[in-house]
């Protein structure tokens, strides 16, 4: 995204009517979010072991496939 920022800025601004400066910020924010998830994926997806008062418990994250949003 960062490498193609100039190209993406034009497309997003035309399609969504956003100002260039807003679009640039959105692209960089999205790239930062992708970086964060790729860097921390192992931690985010690791089993959690809460300490309930009674019994044993764990929380397991399971993949469900690709998720995306379509916006106007």
N, C-alpha and C positions, 0 to 999 in steps of 0.2 A: 504494500500500500504506500509506503513511504517513497519507494522508487518510482511509482506511477502517480504520485500526488498531483502533479500538474494536469495530467490527463483526467484523473478522477474528479478534480475540482470543477472542471468545465462541465462534465457530464452531470454531476450532482447538482450544481448550481442551475443548469438549464432545466433539469427534470423536476427539481423541488422548489425552484425560485429562491434559493438561499443566497445570501451575500457570500462573496468569495472568502472573506475572512472567517465567516462562520463555518463554511465548508472545509477549509483547511484545518481548523481546529477539530472538527468532527473526525476527519481522516486520521489525524495524529492521535487523538484520543482512542479511536478504534484500534489503531496499530499498537498502542500501549496496552490496551486490554488484551489483545491477542498475545502479546509478549508475556503479560502477567500469567495468563492461563497456561501457556506452554511451559513457562519456567516453574510454575507451582502445581502443575497437574497431579503429580504423584502425591503431594500433601493434600490437595483438595479431595482426591479420590480414595485416600487411605481409609481403612476401617476406623471407626471411632468406638471407643470403649468407655461409655458413661459408667458411673458407679451408682447404680440404683440402691436404695435402702434395702430392698428385698430382691433376691434372685440375681441373675446375670443378664447382661444385655450388650448388644453391639449394634452399630449402624453401619450398613454396607452400601456404598454407592455402586450402582450398576449402569452400564451404558444402555441408552435407549435409541441411539442413532443420531443422525444429524438433525439439528434444530436451527431454524432461521426465521427471521421476520421480514415481512414484506410491508414496506411503508409507502405512503403516497409521496 
